Amino acid sequence: MNSKSINSAGLALLVVCAFFTSNLQAEQADGLLIPNGSVEQQAMAEQIANVLQAYELLIQAGEVEAANKLMPRLQQLQEELRMSRKLKPQIGNIDAMALTQLKEMAHSVFRQNEKIVSELAASREEIQSLKKSINELRAIVEEQLASKHDEMMSHVDLNGTWEMTLPGGSISKVELLRTAQDLWKLKTGTVLGGIYQHTGSNLKVVVPNDQRLTEFLWTIRDPNTLLLVESSTKTGSDYRGAIMHRLEKPAAEVFETPDPMFPDSIRPSN
């Protein structure tokens, strides 16, 4: 290669180096070259340096045509690096905006959840208060109904023949006979016989046929049905659950005397 070609190649190398150096200086002035750039940007910078080195070697070897073919690649790498450095702050701003929006949304959801939790707690307290009121009202109503039932059953005439069914399934006819104003004699061949006192809706044994068995207690469920709710176990048997059904007494004569306190809807009709 003649001296003229070498001089031309050297001049071309100087021009290229001056071109890229001026561009790099301009990027530094614009704040585009960031010392702590991304890995991708550093890789691009290394590629540019490698291509420049290859260009220089080709020029020194006199391969001007081959060196010139590297120019488009150099320009492409430089433009990609420049765009990457321009986009980085913009992406950072976008990420910061998205993060701010996410934080605001999270705070909004948290405030809404707090409101919902507070409303649920208030509703729970109201429900508990309502349950308490309902239970209190139920207790009052049950007490009134029990009192009314006792009052009604205290006027029932128990005279007559009844059918007694024991827990074991044994069935027999028994009689209830009045012996005094509130005393009734239960005539039966079982240990349940004796004198009973009628109080409210209860029939309590006071003089048992077997003097050991003093715990028998019948409850008057309605004018025609008695249920044994308490029993003595001194004989080894438990008779709770025994039931008596009226056989002969007409419903119209169940109550001893009409009572204006009883509604017509529950007083037996003639």
C-alpha atoms as a printed R data frame, in Angstrom:
    type eleno elety resid chain resno        x       y       z
1   ATOM     1    CA   MET     A     1    0.000   0.000   0.000
2   ATOM     2    CA   ASN     A     2    1.417   3.413  -1.024
3   ATOM     3    CA   SER     A     3    1.902   6.374   1.284
4   ATOM     4    CA   LYS     A     4   -1.064   8.178  -0.220
5   ATOM     5    CA   SER     A     5   -3.419   5.307   0.750
6   ATOM     6    CA   ILE     A     6   -1.960   5.172   4.246
7   ATOM     7    CA   ASN     A     7   -2.375   8.895   4.680
8   ATOM     8    CA   SER     A     8   -5.973   8.641   3.512
9   ATOM     9    CA   ALA     A     9   -6.665   5.757   5.916
10  ATOM    10    CA   GLY     A    10   -5.098   7.643   8.800
11  ATOM    11    CA   LEU     A    11   -7.188  10.673   7.999
12  ATOM    12    CA   ALA     A    12  -10.340   8.528   7.904
13  ATOM    13    CA   LEU     A    13   -9.488   7.013  11.273
14  ATOM    14    CA   LEU     A    14   -8.980  10.468  12.753
15  ATOM    15    CA   VAL     A    15  -12.300  11.637  11.347
16  ATOM    16    CA   VAL     A    16  -14.171   8.603  12.716
17  ATOM    17    CA   CYS     A    17  -12.542   8.870  16.133
18  ATOM    18    CA   ALA     A    18  -13.233  12.586  16.238
19  ATOM    19    CA   PHE     A    19  -16.869  11.922  15.229
20  ATOM    20    CA   PHE     A    20  -17.539   9.376  17.972
21  ATOM    21    CA   THR     A    21  -15.524  11.331  20.526
22  ATOM    22    CA   SER     A    22  -17.572  14.458  19.861
23  ATOM    23    CA   ASN     A    23  -20.792  12.450  20.137
24  ATOM    24    CA   LEU     A    24  -19.692  10.907  23.430
25  ATOM    25    CA   GLN     A    25  -18.742  14.343  24.769
26  ATOM    26    CA   ALA     A    26  -22.145  15.653  23.716
27  ATOM    27    CA   GLU     A    27  -23.869  12.801  25.519
28  ATOM    28    CA   GLN     A    28  -21.858  13.559  28.650
29  ATOM    29    CA   ALA     A    29  -22.866  17.209  28.411
30  ATOM    30    CA   ASP     A    30  -26.519  16.170  28.094
31  ATOM    31    CA   GLY     A    31  -26.240  13.934  31.145
32  ATOM    32    CA   LEU     A    32  -26.856  10.825  29.063
33  ATOM    33    CA   LEU     A    33  -23.744   8.954  30.139
34  ATOM    34    CA   ILE     A    34  -24.498   7.560  33.548
35  ATOM    35    CA   PRO     A    35  -21.488   6.055  35.389
36  ATOM    36    CA   ASN     A    36  -23.679   3.426  36.977
37  ATOM    37    CA   GLY     A    37  -25.591   2.554  33.833
38  ATOM    38    CA   SER     A    38  -27.553  -0.612  33.298
39  ATOM    39    CA   VAL     A    39  -25.864  -3.854  32.316
40  ATOM    40    CA   GLU     A    40  -27.424  -3.523  28.862
41  ATOM    41    CA   GLN     A    41  -25.993  -0.023  28.369
42  ATOM    42    CA   GLN     A    42  -22.536  -1.116  29.509
43  ATOM    43    CA   ALA     A    43  -22.675  -3.990  27.038
44  ATOM    44    CA   MET     A    44  -23.557  -1.558  24.219
45  ATOM    45    CA   ALA     A    45  -20.630   0.682  25.188
46  ATOM    46    CA   GLU     A    46  -18.280  -2.307  25.110
47  ATOM    47    CA   GLN     A    47  -19.567  -3.275  21.646
48  ATOM    48    CA   ILE     A    48  -18.892   0.266  20.379
49  ATOM    49    CA   ALA     A    49  -15.359   0.135  21.812
50  ATOM    50    CA   ASN     A    50  -14.749  -3.261  20.190
51  ATOM    51    CA   VAL     A    51  -16.027  -2.069  16.785
52  ATOM    52    CA   LEU     A    52  -13.871   1.066  17.011
53  ATOM    53    CA   GLN     A    53  -10.854  -1.088  17.803
54  ATOM    54    CA   ALA     A    54  -11.634  -3.332  14.813
55  ATOM    55    CA   TYR     A    55  -12.053  -0.258  12.612
56  ATOM    56    CA   GLU     A    56   -8.676   1.059  13.731
57  ATOM    57    CA   LEU     A    57   -6.960  -2.235  13.033
58  ATOM    58    CA   LEU     A    58   -8.513  -2.431   9.551
59  ATOM    59    CA   ILE     A    59   -7.381   1.100   8.759
60  ATOM    60    CA   GLN     A    60   -3.877   0.338   9.948
61  ATOM    61    CA   ALA     A    61   -3.880  -2.761   7.770
62  ATOM    62    CA   GLY     A    62   -4.968  -0.708   4.770
63  ATOM    63    CA   GLU     A    63   -8.377  -2.367   4.588
64  ATOM    64    CA   VAL     A    64  -10.244   0.888   4.141
65  ATOM    65    CA   GLU     A    65  -13.187  -0.644   2.341
66  ATOM    66    CA   ALA     A    66  -13.684  -3.249   5.042
67  ATOM    67    CA   ALA     A    67  -13.326  -0.611   7.725
68  ATOM    68    CA   ASN     A    68  -15.957   1.562   6.066
69  ATOM    69    CA   LYS     A    69  -18.427  -1.327   6.255
70  ATOM    70    CA   LEU     A    70  -18.251  -1.055  10.047
71  ATOM    71    CA   MET     A    71  -19.542   2.521  10.010
72  ATOM    72    CA   PRO     A    72  -23.287   1.667   9.835
73  ATOM    73    CA   ARG     A    73  -22.872  -0.760  12.744
74  ATOM    74    CA   LEU     A    74  -21.074   1.896  14.772
75  ATOM    75    CA   GLN     A    75  -23.785   4.428  14.065
76  ATOM    76    CA   GLN     A    76  -26.524   1.894  14.942
77  ATOM    77    CA   LEU     A    77  -24.880   0.989  18.270
78  ATOM    78    CA   GLN     A    78  -24.361   4.626  19.134
79  ATOM    79    CA   GLU     A    79  -28.028   5.448  18.399
80  ATOM    80    CA   GLU     A    80  -29.277   2.459  20.447
81  ATOM    81    CA   LEU     A    81  -27.075   3.487  23.364
82  ATOM    82    CA   ARG     A    82  -28.308   7.065  23.147
83  ATOM    83    CA   MET     A    83  -31.980   6.008  23.030
84  ATOM    84    CA   SER     A    84  -31.480   3.602  25.923
85  ATOM    85    CA   ARG     A    85  -29.996   6.363  28.067
86  ATOM    86    CA   LYS     A    86  -32.794   8.732  27.129
87  ATOM    87    CA   LEU     A    87  -35.495   6.183  27.932
88  ATOM    88    CA   LYS     A    88  -34.072   5.164  31.274
89  ATOM    89    CA   PRO     A    89  -35.150   8.325  33.181
90  ATOM    90    CA   GLN     A    90  -38.564   8.193  31.471
91  ATOM    91    CA   ILE     A    91  -39.076   4.553  32.500
92  ATOM    92    CA   GLY     A    92  -37.979   5.469  35.997
93  ATOM    93    CA   ASN     A    93  -40.565   8.260  36.089
94  ATOM    94    CA   ILE     A    94  -43.259   5.888  34.813
95  ATOM    95    CA   ASP     A    95  -42.332   3.303  37.460
96  ATOM    96    CA   ALA     A    96  -42.431   5.960  40.174
97  ATOM    97    CA   MET     A    97  -45.875   7.131  39.009
98  ATOM    98    CA   ALA     A    98  -47.177   3.557  38.929
99  ATOM    99    CA   LEU     A    99  -45.774   2.912  42.404
100 ATOM   100    CA   THR     A   100  -47.426   6.078  43.709
101 ATOM   101    CA   GLN     A   101  -50.759   5.068  42.177
102 ATOM   102    CA   LEU     A   102  -50.466   1.573  43.642
103 ATOM   103    CA   LYS     A   103  -49.735   3.046  47.083
104 ATOM   104    CA   GLU     A   104  -52.747   5.358  46.802
105 ATOM   105    CA   MET     A   105  -54.943   2.440  45.730
106 ATOM   106    CA   ALA     A   106  -53.637   0.333  48.620
107 ATOM   107    CA   HIS     A   107  -54.349   3.134  51.111
108 ATOM   108    CA   SER     A   108  -57.828   3.567  49.629
109 ATOM   109    CA   VAL     A   109  -58.569  -0.161  49.886
110 ATOM   110    CA   PHE     A   110  -57.197  -0.199  53.438
111 ATOM   111    CA   ARG     A   111  -59.441   2.723  54.422
112 ATOM   112    CA   GLN     A   112  -62.444   0.994  52.833
113 ATOM   113    CA   ASN     A   113  -61.609  -2.223  54.675
114 ATOM   114    CA   GLU     A   114  -61.329  -0.320  57.945
115 ATOM   115    CA   LYS     A   115  -64.766   1.188  57.314
116 ATOM   116    CA   ILE     A   116  -66.247  -2.225  56.488
117 ATOM   117    CA   VAL     A   117  -64.665  -3.802  59.577
118 ATOM   118    CA   SER     A   118  -66.011  -0.976  61.714
119 ATOM   119    CA   GLU     A   119  -69.497  -1.354  60.225
120 ATOM   120    CA   LEU     A   120  -69.363  -5.136  60.735
121 ATOM   121    CA   ALA     A   121  -68.330  -4.660  64.358
122 ATOM   122    CA   ALA     A   122  -71.224  -2.233  64.877
123 ATOM   123    CA   SER     A   123  -73.615  -4.665  63.177
124 ATOM   124    CA   ARG     A   124  -72.306  -7.504  65.331
125 ATOM   125    CA   GLU     A   125  -72.952  -5.455  68.464
126 ATOM   126    CA   GLU     A   126  -76.461  -4.632  67.241
127 ATOM   127    CA   ILE     A   127  -77.110  -8.325  66.518
128 ATOM   128    CA   GLN     A   128  -75.856  -9.326  69.974
129 ATOM   129    CA   SER     A   129  -78.056  -6.659  71.535
130 ATOM   130    CA   LEU     A   130  -81.014  -7.851  69.468
131 ATOM   131    CA   LYS     A   131  -80.374 -11.486  70.462
132 ATOM   132    CA   LYS     A   132  -80.250 -10.454  74.099
133 ATOM   133    CA   SER     A   133  -83.530  -8.558  73.743
134 ATOM   134    CA   ILE     A   134  -85.133 -11.535  71.968
135 ATOM   135    CA   ASN     A   135  -83.957 -13.933  74.691
136 ATOM   136    CA   GLU     A   136  -85.270 -11.623  77.397
137 ATOM   137    CA   LEU     A   137  -88.587 -11.307  75.568
138 ATOM   138    CA   ARG     A   138  -88.737 -15.081  75.053
139 ATOM   139    CA   ALA     A   139  -88.131 -15.644  78.764
140 ATOM   140    CA   ILE     A   140  -90.919 -13.202  79.620
141 ATOM   141    CA   VAL     A   141  -93.316 -14.803  77.140
142 ATOM   142    CA   GLU     A   142  -92.445 -18.327  78.312
143 ATOM   143    CA   GLU     A   143  -92.938 -17.290  81.912
144 ATOM   144    CA   GLN     A   144  -96.301 -15.723  81.096
145 ATOM   145    CA   LEU     A   145  -97.369 -18.780  79.097
146 ATOM   146    CA   ALA     A   146  -96.261 -21.099  81.899
147 ATOM   147    CA   SER     A   147  -98.144 -19.001  84.427
148 ATOM   148    CA   LYS     A   148 -101.228 -18.988  82.218
149 ATOM   149    CA   HIS     A   149 -100.933 -22.739  81.684
150 ATOM   150    CA   ASP     A   150 -100.627 -23.324  85.441
151 ATOM   151    CA   GLU     A   151 -103.664 -21.156  86.046
152 ATOM   152    CA   MET     A   152 -105.715 -22.993  83.430
153 ATOM   153    CA   MET     A   153 -104.629 -26.472  84.551
154 ATOM   154    CA   SER     A   154 -105.416 -25.643  88.193
155 ATOM   155    CA   HIS     A   155 -109.117 -25.652  87.221
156 ATOM   156    CA   VAL     A   156 -109.095 -29.007  85.424
157 ATOM   157    CA   ASP     A   157 -111.418 -31.663  86.839
158 ATOM   158    CA   LEU     A   158 -109.336 -34.847  86.927
159 ATOM   159    CA   ASN     A   159 -112.150 -37.213  88.000
160 ATOM   160    CA   GLY     A   160 -112.547 -40.187  85.737
161 ATOM   161    CA   THR     A   161 -110.961 -43.228  84.150
162 ATOM   162    CA   TRP     A   162 -107.554 -42.903  82.515
163 ATOM   163    CA   GLU     A   163 -105.290 -45.150  80.495
164 ATOM   164    CA   MET     A   164 -101.744 -45.361  81.898
165 ATOM   165    CA   THR     A   165  -98.832 -46.393  79.682
166 ATOM   166    CA   LEU     A   166  -95.544 -47.177  81.464
167 ATOM   167    CA   PRO     A   167  -92.090 -46.643  79.846
168 ATOM   168    CA   GLY     A   168  -91.757 -50.387  79.329
169 ATOM   169    CA   GLY     A   169  -94.964 -50.448  77.247
170 ATOM   170    CA   SER     A   170  -97.334 -51.867  79.875
171 ATOM   171    CA   ILE     A   171 -100.881 -50.380  79.558
172 ATOM   172    CA   SER     A   172 -103.567 -50.409  82.257
173 ATOM   173    CA   LYS     A   173 -106.738 -48.562  83.249
174 ATOM   174    CA   VAL     A   174 -106.531 -46.377  86.349
175 ATOM   175    CA   GLU     A   175 -108.857 -43.988  88.138
176 ATOM   176    CA   LEU     A   176 -108.432 -40.513  89.602
177 ATOM   177    CA   LEU     A   177 -110.908 -39.695  92.355
178 ATOM   178    CA   ARG     A   178 -111.212 -36.448  94.284
179 ATOM   179    CA   THR     A   179 -110.789 -36.853  98.041
180 ATOM   180    CA   ALA     A   180 -110.591 -33.178  98.978
181 ATOM   181    CA   GLN     A   181 -110.545 -29.750  97.316
182 ATOM   182    CA   ASP     A   182 -107.022 -30.223  95.896
183 ATOM   183    CA   LEU     A   183 -106.342 -33.881  96.652
184 ATOM   184    CA   TRP     A   184 -106.766 -36.782  94.251
185 ATOM   185    CA   LYS     A   185 -106.423 -40.502  94.731
186 ATOM   186    CA   LEU     A   186 -104.740 -42.436  91.957
187 ATOM   187    CA   LYS     A   187 -106.122 -45.997  92.000
188 ATOM   188    CA   THR     A   188 -103.746 -48.340  90.203
189 ATOM   189    CA   GLY     A   189 -102.146 -51.721  90.736
190 ATOM   190    CA   THR     A   190  -98.687 -50.188  90.261
191 ATOM   191    CA   VAL     A   191  -96.359 -48.455  92.749
192 ATOM   192    CA   LEU     A   192  -97.515 -45.148  91.290
193 ATOM   193    CA   GLY     A   193 -100.752 -45.260  93.312
194 ATOM   194    CA   GLY     A   194 -101.441 -42.952  96.239
195 ATOM   195    CA   ILE     A   195 -102.833 -39.553  97.192
196 ATOM   196    CA   TYR     A   196 -101.702 -36.641  95.040
197 ATOM   197    CA   GLN     A   197 -101.991 -32.893  95.596
198 ATOM   198    CA   HIS     A   198 -103.131 -30.769  92.658
199 ATOM   199    CA   THR     A   199 -101.219 -27.456  92.436
200 ATOM   200    CA   GLY     A   200 -101.269 -25.442  89.230
201 ATOM   201    CA   SER     A   201 -100.304 -27.812  86.457
202 ATOM   202    CA   ASN     A   202  -98.666 -30.335  88.784
203 ATOM   203    CA   LEU     A   203  -99.892 -33.450  90.582
204 ATOM   204    CA   LYS     A   204  -97.458 -34.300  93.409
205 ATOM   205    CA   VAL     A   205  -97.684 -37.487  95.517
206 ATOM   206    CA   VAL     A   206  -98.175 -36.729  99.224
207 ATOM   207    CA   VAL     A   207  -99.275 -40.136 100.525
208 ATOM   208    CA   PRO     A   208  -97.750 -42.884  98.344
209 ATOM   209    CA   ASN     A   209  -98.972 -46.467  98.544
210 ATOM   210    CA   ASP     A   210  -95.323 -47.400  99.106
211 ATOM   211    CA   GLN     A   211  -94.100 -45.027 101.824
212 ATOM   212    CA   ARG     A   212  -90.574 -45.071 100.369
213 ATOM   213    CA   LEU     A   213  -91.648 -43.587  97.020
214 ATOM   214    CA   THR     A   214  -92.250 -39.899  97.689
215 ATOM   215    CA   GLU     A   215  -90.833 -38.325  94.522
216 ATOM   216    CA   PHE     A   216  -93.585 -39.002  91.965
217 ATOM   217    CA   LEU     A   217  -94.680 -35.855  90.122
218 ATOM   218    CA   TRP     A   218  -97.094 -35.624  87.206
219 ATOM   219    CA   THR     A   219  -97.453 -32.557  85.011
220 ATOM   220    CA   ILE     A   220 -100.824 -31.787  83.419
221 ATOM   221    CA   ARG     A   221  -99.937 -31.147  79.781
222 ATOM   222    CA   ASP     A   222 -103.558 -30.555  78.811
223 ATOM   223    CA   PRO     A   223 -106.950 -31.438  80.354
224 ATOM   224    CA   ASN     A   224 -106.744 -34.963  78.959
225 ATOM   225    CA   THR     A   225 -103.029 -35.813  79.278
226 ATOM   226    CA   LEU     A   226 -100.707 -36.281  82.280
227 ATOM   227    CA   LEU     A   227  -96.959 -36.983  82.040
228 ATOM   228    CA   LEU     A   228  -94.741 -38.313  84.836
229 ATOM   229    CA   VAL     A   229  -91.689 -36.022  85.024
230 ATOM   230    CA   GLU     A   230  -90.172 -37.087  88.364
231 ATOM   231    CA   SER     A   231  -89.841 -40.601  89.736
232 ATOM   232    CA   SER     A   232  -88.406 -42.450  92.703
233 ATOM   233    CA   THR     A   233  -85.721 -45.029  91.924
234 ATOM   234    CA   LYS     A   234  -85.623 -46.651  95.362
235 ATOM   235    CA   THR     A   235  -87.229 -49.797  93.947
236 ATOM   236    CA   GLY     A   236  -84.723 -49.952  91.118
237 ATOM   237    CA   SER     A   237  -87.175 -48.782  88.450
238 ATOM   238    CA   ASP     A   238  -87.469 -45.339  86.867
239 ATOM   239    CA   TYR     A   239  -91.018 -44.553  85.733
240 ATOM   240    CA   ARG     A   240  -90.324 -41.139  84.205
241 ATOM   241    CA   GLY     A   241  -92.060 -40.862  80.870
242 ATOM   242    CA   ALA     A   242  -95.178 -42.719  81.990
243 ATOM   243    CA   ILE     A   243  -98.252 -41.086  80.492
244 ATOM   244    CA   MET     A   244 -101.977 -41.066  81.240
245 ATOM   245    CA   HIS     A   245 -104.751 -40.293  78.748
246 ATOM   246    CA   ARG     A   246 -108.315 -39.551  79.819
247 ATOM   247    CA   LEU     A   247 -110.812 -42.174  78.614
248 ATOM   248    CA   GLU     A   248 -114.281 -41.192  79.826
249 ATOM   249    CA   LYS     A   249 -114.514 -37.536  80.773
250 ATOM   250    CA   PRO     A   250 -116.193 -35.452  78.013
251 ATOM   251    CA   ALA     A   251 -114.162 -32.467  76.949
252 ATOM   252    CA   ALA     A   252 -117.050 -30.119  77.789
253 ATOM   253    CA   GLU     A   253 -116.851 -31.102  81.471
254 ATOM   254    CA   VAL     A   254 -113.087 -30.992  81.873
255 ATOM   255    CA   PHE     A   255 -113.028 -27.598  83.593
256 ATOM   256    CA   GLU     A   256 -114.724 -27.437  86.951
257 ATOM   257    CA   THR     A   257 -116.270 -23.980  86.413
258 ATOM   258    CA   PRO     A   258 -116.119 -21.451  83.571
259 ATOM   259    CA   ASP     A   259 -113.518 -18.781  84.220
260 ATOM   260    CA   PRO     A   260 -113.737 -15.371  82.486
261 ATOM   261    CA   MET     A   261 -109.941 -15.196  82.526
262 ATOM   262    CA   PHE     A   262 -109.719 -17.997  79.968
263 ATOM   263    CA   PRO     A   263 -110.182 -17.001  76.301
264 ATOM   264    CA   ASP     A   264 -112.986 -18.775  74.491
265 ATOM   265    CA   SER     A   265 -110.453 -20.081  72.007
266 ATOM   266    CA   ILE     A   266 -108.835 -22.276  74.679
267 ATOM   267    CA   ARG     A   267 -111.818 -23.060  76.965
268 ATOM   268    CA   PRO     A   268 -113.507 -26.364  76.018
269 ATOM   269    CA   SER     A   269 -116.781 -25.674  74.211
270 ATOM   270    CA   ASN     A   270 -120.143 -27.308  74.958
